């Protein structure tokens, strides 16, 4: 097998737990699934946990919490694999992504497709642990997942489509617990979409120069120097919709206290962001895990107290 190519500007870190502990033959597949960078799994998982907590009086069921964590890790990996298959020609033209398994030749397209199907089967096995309506809702997300990698070719708003996909777990978590869909979880889903529009716009600013060269569109390019103003709208909408969802669910005072801390975190992101500094963008993007955990804790506290 071809050795994984690394450089200081590569998307792959110089050394990770994968290099230390995983068998050599398995390493490219783990990198293909982005298991070395868990932030994507967190951002996919947290809306699931929000809805589980919102749908459950008292503390959420630990089995459901664990199953969604496993499912998020698997399906985030599947999404990354699909994205790399579709974007392999683009990735080979960008320094940050040229070392990824497919463009570097450590995994063939055929092997990546087989790996994708394996991940989808594992994801289905997790999904089958829930009720039949939850299975249908989960499978319905695949259409959005499939079209997302192509959106950056035709619209400056691929982040909106990513928001639809990455927050689908909010609907699924609620259905897994309650077996229905209501305005409460619909509001939560919309809050998540606006949140994703914010954090993924920040992320996209890292790649804007390369995106211009190879013809890829993003909200970062659409907003440009006005990004801060757009983030204020997105994040204000996120907090407002979360508050309304908490109100519809009848959450107690502790939820709104936690929501205040979460709002302060988003305000910090906007206030300190330097869209022309890659490290600034990456740090604030990754900090959204903390925001999501604050919201999860706030919802649980609002249920318990």
Phi and psi in degrees as GROMACS dihedral restraints (atoms count N, CA, C in turn):
[ dihedral_restraints ]
;  ai    aj    ak    al  type     phi  dphi    fc
    3     4     5     6     1   -65.5    20    10
    4     5     6     7     1   138.7    20    10
    6     7     8     9     1   -68.8    20    10
    7     8     9    10     1   141.1    20    10
    9    10    11    12     1   -67.0    20    10
   10    11    12    13     1   127.8    20    10
   12    13    14    15     1   -82.9    20    10
   13    14    15    16     1   135.3    20    10
   15    16    17    18     1  -135.2    20    10
   16    17    18    19     1   150.1    20    10
   18    19    20    21     1  -153.2    20    10
   19    20    21    22     1   170.3    20    10
   21    22    23    24     1   -63.4    20    10
   22    23    24    25     1   -28.4    20    10
   24    25    26    27     1   -98.7    20    10
   25    26    27    28     1     6.2    20    10
   27    28    29    30     1   -75.1    20    10
   28    29    30    31     1   155.4    20    10
   30    31    32    33     1   -67.1    20    10
   31    32    33    34     1   -24.3    20    10
   33    34    35    36     1   -89.3    20    10
   34    35    36    37     1   136.6    20    10
   36    37    38    39     1   -70.0    20    10
   37    38    39    40     1   160.4    20    10
   39    40    41    42     1   -63.0    20    10
   40    41    42    43     1   -40.6    20    10
   42    43    44    45     1  -150.4    20    10
   43    44    45    46     1   132.8    20    10
   45    46    47    48     1  -134.6    20    10
   46    47    48    49     1   176.9    20    10
   48    49    50    51     1   -61.1    20    10
   49    50    51    52     1   -26.6    20    10
   51    52    53    54     1   -62.7    20    10
   52    53    54    55     1   -43.8    20    10
   54    55    56    57     1   -65.4    20    10
   55    56    57    58     1   -33.4    20    10
   57    58    59    60     1   -78.3    20    10
   58    59    60    61     1   -37.8    20    10
   60    61    62    63     1  -117.3    20    10
   61    62    63    64     1   -26.1    20    10
   63    64    65    66     1   -85.5    20    10
   64    65    66    67     1   146.6    20    10
   66    67    68    69     1   -59.4    20    10
   67    68    69    70     1   147.7    20    10
   69    70    71    72     1   -57.0    20    10
   70    71    72    73     1   -40.9    20    10
   72    73    74    75     1   -66.4    20    10
   73    74    75    76     1   -25.6    20    10
   75    76    77    78     1   -89.2    20    10
   76    77    78    79     1   -21.2    20    10
   78    79    80    81     1   -55.2    20    10
   79    80    81    82     1   -46.8    20    10
   81    82    83    84     1   -60.6    20    10
   82    83    84    85     1   -33.5    20    10
   84    85    86    87     1   -71.7    20    10
   85    86    87    88     1   -37.0    20    10
   87    88    89    90     1   -66.8    20    10
   88    89    90    91     1   -36.6    20    10
   90    91    92    93     1   -69.5    20    10
   91    92    93    94     1   -35.9    20    10
   93    94    95    96     1   -61.6    20    10
   94    95    96    97     1   -36.3    20    10
   96    97    98    99     1   -85.3    20    10
   97    98    99   100     1     1.1    20    10
   99   100   101   102     1    60.1    20    10
  100   101   102   103     1    33.9    20    10
  102   103   104   105     1   -71.8    20    10
  103   104   105   106     1   -10.9    20    10
  105   106   107   108     1   -80.5    20    10
  106   107   108   109     1   -12.7    20    10
  108   109   110   111     1  -131.1    20    10
  109   110   111   112     1    91.8    20    10
  111   112   113   114     1   -75.9    20    10
  112   113   114   115     1    -6.0    20    10
  114   115   116   117     1   -58.1    20    10
  115   116   117   118     1   -38.2    20    10
  117   118   119   120     1   -63.7    20    10
  118   119   120   121     1   -38.5    20    10
  120   121   122   123     1   -64.0    20    10
  121   122   123   124     1   -42.8    20    10
  123   124   125   126     1   -58.9    20    10
  124   125   126   127     1   -45.2    20    10
  126   127   128   129     1   -69.1    20    10
  127   128   129   130     1   -27.5    20    10
  129   130   131   132     1   -78.1    20    10
  130   131   132   133     1   -35.7    20    10
  132   133   134   135     1   -76.5    20    10
  133   134   135   136     1   -39.9    20    10
  135   136   137   138     1   -59.6    20    10
  136   137   138   139     1   -42.5    20    10
  138   139   140   141     1   -60.1    20    10
  139   140   141   142     1   -30.5    20    10
  141   142   143   144     1   -63.5    20    10
  142   143   144   145     1   -47.9    20    10
  144   145   146   147     1   -64.7    20    10
  145   146   147   148     1   -37.5    20    10
  147   148   149   150     1   -55.3    20    10
  148   149   150   151     1   -49.6    20    10
  150   151   152   153     1   -71.8    20    10
  151   152   153   154     1   -34.7    20    10
  153   154   155   156     1   -59.9    20    10
  154   155   156   157     1   -46.2    20    10
  156   157   158   159     1   -66.7    20    10
  157   158   159   160     1   -38.8    20    10
  159   160   161   162     1   -67.5    20    10
  160   161   162   163     1   -30.5    20    10
  162   163   164   165     1   -87.6    20    10
  163   164   165   166     1    -7.6    20    10
  165   166   167   168     1  -115.7    20    10
  166   167   168   169     1   114.6    20    10
  168   169   170   171     1   -62.6    20    10
  169   170   171   172     1   134.7    20    10
  171   172   173   174     1    80.9    20    10
  172   173   174   175     1  -148.3    20    10
  174   175   176   177     1   -86.4    20    10
  175   176   177   178     1   145.1    20    10
  177   178   179   180     1   -68.7    20    10
  178   179   180   181     1   154.6    20    10
  180   181   182   183     1   -67.9    20    10
  181   182   183   184     1   124.3    20    10
  183   184   185   186     1   -66.2    20    10
  184   185   186   187     1   -31.6    20    10
  186   187   188   189     1   -64.8    20    10
  187   188   189   190     1   -43.7    20    10
  189   190   191   192     1   -64.6    20    10
  190   191   192   193     1   -40.8    20    10
  192   193   194   195     1   -59.1    20    10
  193   194   195   196     1   -44.4    20    10
  195   196   197   198     1   -69.5    20    10
  196   197   198   199     1   -41.6    20    10
  198   199   200   201     1   -63.7    20    10
  199   200   201   202     1   -40.4    20    10
  201   202   203   204     1   -68.0    20    10
  202   203   204   205     1   -33.5    20    10
  204   205   206   207     1   -63.2    20    10
  205   206   207   208     1   -45.0    20    10
  207   208   209   210     1   -64.5    20    10
  208   209   210   211     1   -45.5    20    10
  210   211   212   213     1   -63.1    20    10
  211   212   213   214     1   -39.1    20    10
  213   214   215   216     1   -64.4    20    10
  214   215   216   217     1   -41.3    20    10
  216   217   218   219     1   -63.2    20    10
  217   218   219   220     1   -43.0    20    10
  219   220   221   222     1   -67.3    20    10
  220   221   222   223     1   -48.1    20    10
  222   223   224   225     1   -75.1    20    10
  223   224   225   226     1   -28.5    20    10
  225   226   227   228     1   -64.8    20    10
  226   227   228   229     1   -41.0    20    10
  228   229   230   231     1   -62.9    20    10
  229   230   231   232     1   -40.1    20    10
  231   232   233   234     1   -63.7    20    10
  232   233   234   235     1   -41.7    20    10
  234   235   236   237     1   -63.3    20    10
  235   236   237   238     1   -41.0    20    10
  237   238   239   240     1   -65.8    20    10
  238   239   240   241     1   -39.3    20    10
  240   241   242   243     1   -62.7    20    10
  241   242   243   244     1   -47.3    20    10
  243   244   245   246     1   -60.8    20    10
  244   245   246   247     1   -44.1    20    10
  246   247   248   249     1   -60.9    20    10
  247   248   249   250     1   -40.4    20    10
  249   250   251   252     1   -71.2    20    10
  250   251   252   253     1   -32.1    20    10
  252   253   254   255     1   -64.8    20    10
  253   254   255   256     1   -47.2    20    10
  255   256   257   258     1   -68.7    20    10
  256   257   258   259     1   -37.7    20    10
  258   259   260   261     1   -97.4    20    10
  259   260   261   262     1    14.0    20    10
  261   262   263   264     1   -58.5    20    10
  262   263   264   265     1   -35.6    20    10
  264   265   266   267     1   -73.3    20    10
  265   266   267   268     1   -35.4    20    10
  267   268   269   270     1   -67.6    20    10
  268   269   270   271     1   -44.6    20    10
  270   271   272   273     1   -61.2    20    10
  271   272   273   274     1   -32.6    20    10
  273   274   275   276     1   -70.9    20    10
  274   275   276   277     1   -13.4    20    10
  276   277   278   279     1   -97.8    20    10
  277   278   279   280     1    -2.9    20    10
  279   280   281   282     1  -117.4    20    10
  280   281   282   283     1   130.7    20    10
  282   283   284   285     1   -58.2    20    10
  283   284   285   286     1   -40.8    20    10
  285   286   287   288     1   -65.6    20    10
  286   287   288   289     1   -27.4    20    10
  288   289   290   291     1  -115.7    20    10
  289   290   291   292     1    -3.2    20    10
  291   292   293   294     1   -67.6    20    10
  292   293   294   295     1   -20.0    20    10
  294   295   296   297     1   -89.3    20    10
  295   296   297   298     1    -0.5    20    10
  297   298   299   300     1   -61.3    20    10
  298   299   300   301     1   155.8    20    10
  300   301   302   303     1   -54.1    20    10
  301   302   303   304     1   -42.1    20    10
  303   304   305   306     1   -74.0    20    10
  304   305   306   307     1   -54.3    20    10
  306   307   308   309     1   -63.2    20    10
  307   308   309   310     1   -26.9    20    10
  309   310   311   312     1   -82.8    20    10
  310   311   312   313     1   -11.3    20    10
  312   313   314   315     1    88.9    20    10
  313   314   315   316     1     4.9    20    10
  315   316   317   318     1   -76.5    20    10
  316   317   318   319     1   -20.7    20    10
  318   319   320   321     1  -133.8    20    10
  319   320   321   322     1   129.3    20    10
  321   322   323   324     1   -78.5    20    10
  322   323   324   325     1   164.6    20    10
  324   325   326   327     1   -61.4    20    10
  325   326   327   328     1   -41.0    20    10
  327   328   329   330     1   -63.5    20    10
  328   329   330   331     1   -41.7    20    10
  330   331   332   333     1   -65.5    20    10
  331   332   333   334     1   -38.4    20    10
  333   334   335   336     1   -64.7    20    10
  334   335   336   337     1   -39.9    20    10
  336   337   338   339     1   -64.2    20    10
  337   338   339   340     1   -42.8    20    10
  339   340   341   342     1   -62.6    20    10
  340   341   342   343     1   -41.1    20    10
  342   343   344   345     1   -64.4    20    10
  343   344   345   346     1   -38.7    20    10
  345   346   347   348     1   -59.9    20    10
  346   347   348   349     1   -45.9    20    10
  348   349   350   351     1   -65.3    20    10
  349   350   351   352     1   -35.8    20    10
  351   352   353   354     1   -62.3    20    10
  352   353   354   355     1   -44.0    20    10
  354   355   356   357     1   -63.9    20    10
  355   356   357   358     1   -40.6    20    10
  357   358   359   360     1   -64.5    20    10
  358   359   360   361     1   -37.8    20    10
  360   361   362   363     1   -66.1    20    10
  361   362   363   364     1   -40.1    20    10
  363   364   365   366     1   -66.0    20    10
  364   365   366   367     1   -40.0    20    10
  366   367   368   369     1   -62.7    20    10
  367   368   369   370     1   -39.2    20    10
  369   370   371   372     1   -65.1    20    10
  370   371   372   373     1   -37.8    20    10
  372   373   374   375     1   -61.7    20    10
  373   374   375   376     1   -39.3    20    10
  375   376   377   378     1   -67.8    20    10
  376   377   378   379     1   -44.8    20    10
  378   379   380   381     1   -59.9    20    10
  379   380   381   382     1   -35.0    20    10
  381   382   383   384     1   -67.0    20    10
  382   383   384   385     1    -7.3    20    10
  384   385   386   387     1   -78.0    20    10
  385   386   387   388     1    -8.8    20    10
  387   388   389   390     1  -106.8    20    10
  388   389   390   391     1  -178.8    20    10
  390   391   392   393     1   -70.1    20    10
  391   392   393   394     1   166.8    20    10
  393   394   395   396     1   -62.7    20    10
  394   395   396   397     1   -39.1    20    10
  396   397   398   399     1   -63.6    20    10
  397   398   399   400     1   -38.4    20    10
  399   400   401   402     1   -63.9    20    10
  400   401   402   403     1   -38.2    20    10
  402   403   404   405     1   -61.1    20    10
  403   404   405   406     1   -44.3    20    10
  405   406   407   408     1   -64.4    20    10
  406   407   408   409     1   -43.7    20    10
  408   409   410   411     1   -63.7    20    10
  409   410   411   412     1   -42.2    20    10
  411   412   413   414     1   -63.2    20    10
  412   413   414   415     1   -43.5    20    10
  414   415   416   417     1   -68.3    20    10
  415   416   417   418     1   -28.5    20    10
  417   418   419   420     1   -65.1    20    10
  418   419   420   421     1   -21.6    20    10
  420   421   422   423     1   -72.3    20    10
  421   422   423   424     1   -18.5    20    10
  423   424   425   426     1   -62.2    20    10
  424   425   426   427     1   -32.5    20    10
  426   427   428   429     1   -60.3    20    10
  427   428   429   430     1   -43.5    20    10
  429   430   431   432     1   -67.7    20    10
  430   431   432   433     1   -40.8    20    10
  432   433   434   435     1   -61.0    20    10
  433   434   435   436     1   -39.2    20    10
  435   436   437   438     1   -70.2    20    10
  436   437   438   439     1   -38.8    20    10
  438   439   440   441     1   -81.7    20    10
  439   440   441   442     1   -20.6    20    10
  441   442   443   444     1   -55.2    20    10
  442   443   444   445     1   -47.5    20    10
  444   445   446   447     1   -59.6    20    10
  445   446   447   448     1   -20.6    20    10
  447   448   449   450     1   -89.6    20    10
  448   449   450   451     1   -14.0    20    10
  450   451   452   453     1   -66.6    20    10
  451   452   453   454     1   -33.3    20    10
  453   454   455   456     1   -66.7    20    10
  454   455   456   457     1   -12.2    20    10
  456   457   458   459     1   -86.0    20    10
  457   458   459   460     1   -21.3    20    10
  459   460   461   462     1  -123.3    20    10
  460   461   462   463     1   -12.5    20    10
  462   463   464   465     1  -144.8    20    10
  463   464   465   466     1   151.5    20    10
  465   466   467   468     1   -80.9    20    10
  466   467   468   469     1     5.0    20    10
  468   469   470   471     1  -119.2    20    10
  469   470   471   472     1    43.2    20    10
  471   472   473   474     1   -64.6    20    10
  472   473   474   475     1   -24.3    20    10
  474   475   476   477     1   -63.4    20    10
  475   476   477   478     1   -28.6    20    10
  477   478   479   480     1   -67.5    20    10
  478   479   480   481     1   -40.4    20    10
  480   481   482   483     1   -68.6    20    10
  481   482   483   484     1   -38.5    20    10
  483   484   485   486     1   -60.2    20    10
  484   485   486   487     1   -38.8    20    10
  486   487   488   489     1   -61.5    20    10
  487   488   489   490     1   -40.8    20    10
  489   490   491   492     1   -60.8    20    10
  490   491   492   493     1   -40.9    20    10
  492   493   494   495     1   -76.8    20    10
  493   494   495   496     1   -46.6    20    10
  495   496   497   498     1   -72.1    20    10
  496   497   498   499     1   -19.1    20    10
  498   499   500   501     1  -106.8    20    10
  499   500   501   502     1     6.8    20    10
  501   502   503   504     1   -59.3    20    10
  502   503   504   505     1   -29.3    20    10
  504   505   506   507     1   -60.9    20    10
  505   506   507   508     1   -22.7    20    10
  507   508   509   510     1   -63.0    20    10
  508   509   510   511     1   -43.0    20    10
  510   511   512   513     1   -67.1    20    10
  511   512   513   514     1   -43.3    20    10
  513   514   515   516     1   -66.0    20    10
  514   515   516   517     1   -41.5    20    10
  516   517   518   519     1   -61.5    20    10
  517   518   519   520     1   -43.1    20    10
  519   520   521   522     1   -62.8    20    10
  520   521   522   523     1   -45.8    20    10
  522   523   524   525     1   -64.5    20    10
  523   524   525   526     1   -37.9    20    10
  525   526   527   528     1   -62.5    20    10
  526   527   528   529     1   -31.8    20    10
  528   529   530   531     1   -90.2    20    10
  529   530   531   532     1   -46.1    20    10
  531   532   533   534     1  -101.0    20    10
  532   533   534   535     1   -25.2    20    10
  534   535   536   537     1    78.3    20    10
  535   536   537   538     1    14.4    20    10
  537   538   539   540     1  -146.9    20    10
  538   539   540   541     1   178.6    20    10
  540   541   542   543     1  -127.2    20    10
  541   542   543   544     1   131.7    20    10
  543   544   545   546     1  -132.7    20    10
  544   545   546   547     1   174.8    20    10
  546   547   548   549     1   -62.1    20    10
  547   548   549   550     1   -29.7    20    10
  549   550   551   552     1   -59.6    20    10
  550   551   552   553     1   -49.3    20    10
  552   553   554   555     1   -77.5    20    10
  553   554   555   556     1   -26.9    20    10
  555   556   557   558     1   -62.7    20    10
  556   557   558   559     1   -40.3    20    10
  558   559   560   561     1   -65.4    20    10
  559   560   561   562     1   -40.7    20    10
  561   562   563   564     1   -61.5    20    10
  562   563   564   565     1   -41.8    20    10
  564   565   566   567     1   -61.5    20    10
  565   566   567   568     1   -44.5    20    10
  567   568   569   570     1   -64.6    20    10
  568   569   570   571     1   -37.0    20    10
  570   571   572   573     1   -61.2    20    10
  571   572   573   574     1   -42.2    20    10
  573   574   575   576     1   -64.4    20    10
  574   575   576   577     1   -38.4    20    10
  576   577   578   579     1   -61.8    20    10
  577   578   579   580     1   -45.0    20    10
  579   580   581   582     1   -64.8    20    10
  580   581   582   583     1   -38.4    20    10
  582   583   584   585     1   -59.5    20    10
  583   584   585   586     1   -46.3    20    10
  585   586   587   588     1   -63.4    20    10
  586   587   588   589     1   -41.1    20    10
  588   589   590   591     1   -56.2    20    10
  589   590   591   592     1   -38.0    20    10
  591   592   593   594     1   -69.9    20    10
  592   593   594   595     1   -57.7    20    10
  594   595   596   597     1   -69.5    20    10
  595   596   597   598     1   -31.3    20    10
  597   598   599   600     1   -80.3    20    10
  598   599   600   601     1   -22.9    20    10
  600   601   602   603     1   -64.7    20    10
  601   602   603   604     1   -42.5    20    10
  603   604   605   606     1   -59.4    20    10
  604   605   606   607     1   -46.0    20    10
  606   607   608   609     1   -60.4    20    10
  607   608   609   610     1   -41.7    20    10
  609   610   611   612     1   -65.9    20    10
  610   611   612   613     1   -22.7    20    10
  612   613   614   615     1   -65.2    20    10
  613   614   615   616     1   -18.5    20    10
  615   616   617   618     1   -67.2    20    10
  616   617   618   619     1   -30.5    20    10
  618   619   620   621     1  -109.5    20    10
  619   620   621   622     1     9.5    20    10
  621   622   623   624     1   -62.0    20    10
  622   623   624   625     1   -36.1    20    10
  624   625   626   627     1   -67.0    20    10
  625   626   627   628     1   -44.7    20    10
  627   628   629   630     1   -66.5    20    10
  628   629   630   631     1   -37.7    20    10
  630   631   632   633     1   -61.5    20    10
  631   632   633   634     1   -39.4    20    10
  633   634   635   636     1   -63.1    20    10
  634   635   636   637     1   -42.7    20    10
  636   637   638   639     1   -65.3    20    10
  637   638   639   640     1   -39.0    20    10
  639   640   641   642     1  -100.9    20    10
  640   641   642   643     1     0.6    20    10
  642   643   644   645     1    85.1    20    10
  643   644   645   646     1    28.7    20    10
  645   646   647   648     1   -97.8    20    10
  646   647   648   649     1   140.9    20    10
  648   649   650   651     1  -102.3    20    10
  649   650   651   652     1   156.2    20    10
  651   652   653   654     1  -163.1    20    10
  652   653   654   655     1   163.8    20    10
  654   655   656   657     1   -66.5    20    10
  655   656   657   658     1   -27.3    20    10
  657   658   659   660     1   -60.3    20    10
  658   659   660   661     1   -41.6    20    10
  660   661   662   663     1   -73.5    20    10
  661   662   663   664     1   -35.0    20    10
  663   664   665   666     1   -66.5    20    10
  664   665   666   667     1   -41.6    20    10
  666   667   668   669     1   -86.9    20    10
  667   668   669   670     1   -36.2    20    10
  669   670   671   672     1    56.6    20    10
  670   671   672   673     1  -130.3    20    10
  672   673   674   675     1   -70.5    20    10
  673   674   675   676     1    -9.8    20    10
  675   676   677   678     1   -90.4    20    10
  676   677   678   679     1     9.2    20    10
  678   679   680   681     1   -54.1    20    10
  679   680   681   682     1   -43.0    20    10
  681   682   683   684     1   -56.8    20    10
  682   683   684   685     1   -42.0    20    10
  684   685   686   687     1   -64.7    20    10
  685   686   687   688     1   -41.7    20    10
  687   688   689   690     1   -65.5    20    10
  688   689   690   691     1   -39.9    20    10
  690   691   692   693     1   -61.5    20    10
  691   692   693   694     1   -37.6    20    10
  693   694   695   696     1   -60.0    20    10
  694   695   696   697     1   -44.0    20    10
  696   697   698   699     1   -65.6    20    10
  697   698   699   700     1   -46.4    20    10
  699   700   701   702     1   -61.6    20    10
  700   701   702   703     1   -48.6    20    10
  702   703   704   705     1   -72.3    20    10
  703   704   705   706     1   -33.7    20    10
  705   706   707   708     1   -64.0    20    10
  706   707   708   709     1   -41.6    20    10
  708   709   710   711     1   -63.7    20    10
  709   710   711   712     1   -38.3    20    10
  711   712   713   714     1   -59.1    20    10
  712   713   714   715     1   -50.5    20    10
  714   715   716   717     1   -66.0    20    10
  715   716   717   718     1   -42.2    20    10
  717   718   719   720     1   -62.4    20    10
  718   719   720   721     1   -43.3    20    10
  720   721   722   723     1   -71.2    20    10
  721   722   723   724     1   -35.8    20    10
  723   724   725   726     1   -63.0    20    10
  724   725   726   727     1   -41.5    20    10
  726   727   728   729     1   -62.1    20    10
  727   728   729   730     1   -42.4    20    10
  729   730   731   732     1   -67.2    20    10
  730   731   732   733     1   -38.7    20    10
  732   733   734   735     1   -63.8    20    10
  733   734   735   736     1   -41.0    20    10
  735   736   737   738     1   -63.7    20    10
  736   737   738   739     1   -37.8    20    10
  738   739   740   741     1   -64.1    20    10
  739   740   741   742     1   -45.4    20    10
  741   742   743   744     1   -62.4    20    10
  742   743   744   745     1   -33.4    20    10
  744   745   746   747     1   -82.9    20    10
  745   746   747   748     1    -6.8    20    10
  747   748   749   750     1    73.2    20    10
  748   749   750   751     1    32.1    20    10
  750   751   752   753     1   -68.9    20    10
  751   752   753   754     1   152.1    20    10
  753   754   755   756     1   -81.1    20    10
  754   755   756   757     1  -179.3    20    10
  756   757   758   759     1   -58.7    20    10
  757   758   759   760     1   -31.3    20    10
  759   760   761   762     1   -62.2    20    10
  760   761   762   763     1   -30.6    20    10
  762   763   764   765     1   -61.4    20    10
  763   764   765   766     1   -43.2    20    10
  765   766   767   768     1   -72.2    20    10
  766   767   768   769     1   -29.5    20    10
  768   769   770   771     1   -64.4    20    10
  769   770   771   772     1   -48.2    20    10
  771   772   773   774     1   -62.2    20    10
  772   773   774   775     1   -37.7    20    10
  774   775   776   777     1   -63.1    20    10
  775   776   777   778     1   -34.1    20    10
  777   778   779   780     1   -62.8    20    10
  778   779   780   781     1   -43.0    20    10
  780   781   782   783     1   -63.8    20    10
  781   782   783   784     1   -39.3    20    10
  783   784   785   786     1   -64.4    20    10
  784   785   786   787     1   -40.6    20    10
  786   787   788   789     1   -63.3    20    10
  787   788   789   790     1   -39.5    20    10
  789   790   791   792     1   -63.0    20    10
  790   791   792   793     1   -37.2    20    10
  792   793   794   795     1   -63.9    20    10
  793   794   795   796     1   -45.1    20    10
  795   796   797   798     1   -64.4    20    10
  796   797   798   799     1   -38.4    20    10
  798   799   800   801     1   -60.7    20    10
  799   800   801   802     1   -40.5    20    10
  801   802   803   804     1   -60.6    20    10
  802   803   804   805     1   -42.7    20    10
  804   805   806   807     1   -56.0    20    10
  805   806   807   808     1   -50.8    20    10
  807   808   809   810     1   -66.3    20    10
  808   809   810   811     1   -42.3    20    10
  810   811   812   813     1   -66.5    20    10
  811   812   813   814     1   -35.1    20    10
  813   814   815   816     1  -104.0    20    10
  814   815   816   817     1    -3.9    20    10
  816   817   818   819     1   -68.2    20    10
  817   818   819   820     1   133.3    20    10
  819   820   821   822     1  -114.8    20    10
  820   821   822   823     1   103.7    20    10
  822   823   824   825     1   -67.7    20    10
  823   824   825   826     1   -13.0    20    10
  825   826   827   828     1  -101.3    20    10
  826   827   828   829     1     9.5    20    10
  828   829   830   831     1  -119.0    20    10
  829   830   831   832     1   113.7    20    10
  831   832   833   834     1   -59.8    20    10
  832   833   834   835     1   -43.2    20    10
  834   835   836   837     1   -64.3    20    10
  835   836   837   838     1   -38.4    20    10
  837   838   839   840     1   -62.8    20    10
  838   839   840   841     1   -44.6    20    10
  840   841   842   843     1   -63.5    20    10
  841   842   843   844     1   -45.6    20    10
  843   844   845   846     1   -65.9    20    10
  844   845   846   847     1   -41.1    20    10
  846   847   848   849     1   -63.7    20    10
  847   848   849   850     1   -43.6    20    10
  849   850   851   852     1   -72.9    20    10
  850   851   852   853     1   -34.4    20    10
  852   853   854   855     1   -60.0    20    10
  853   854   855   856     1   -50.7    20    10
  855   856   857   858     1   -64.2    20    10
  856   857   858   859     1   -28.7    20    10
  858   859   860   861     1   -65.7    20    10
  859   860   861   862     1   -11.7    20    10
  861   862   863   864     1   -68.4    20    10
  862   863   864   865     1   -16.8    20    10
  864   865   866   867     1   -61.1    20    10
  865   866   867   868     1   -43.0    20    10
  867   868   869   870     1   -63.7    20    10
  868   869   870   871     1   -41.3    20    10
  870   871   872   873     1   -58.0    20    10
  871   872   873   874     1   -47.9    20    10
  873   874   875   876     1   -62.8    20    10
  874   875   876   877     1   -37.7    20    10
  876   877   878   879     1   -69.0    20    10
  877   878   879   880     1   -36.2    20    10
  879   880   881   882     1   -61.8    20    10
  880   881   882   883     1   -43.9    20    10
  882   883   884   885     1   -63.5    20    10
  883   884   885   886     1   -42.4    20    10
  885   886   887   888     1   -60.5    20    10
  886   887   888   889     1   -47.2    20    10
  888   889   890   891     1   -62.7    20    10
  889   890   891   892     1   -38.0    20    10
  891   892   893   894     1   -64.9    20    10
  892   893   894   895     1   -41.3    20    10
  894   895   896   897     1   -65.7    20    10
  895   896   897   898     1   -45.0    20    10
  897   898   899   900     1   -61.1    20    10
  898   899   900   901     1   -43.7    20    10
  900   901   902   903     1   -63.0    20    10
  901   902   903   904     1   -38.5    20    10
  903   904   905   906     1   -66.1    20    10
  904   905   906   907     1   -31.0    20    10
  906   907   908   909     1   -75.4    20    10
  907   908   909   910     1   -43.9    20    10
  909   910   911   912     1   -73.6    20    10
  910   911   912   913     1   -40.2    20    10
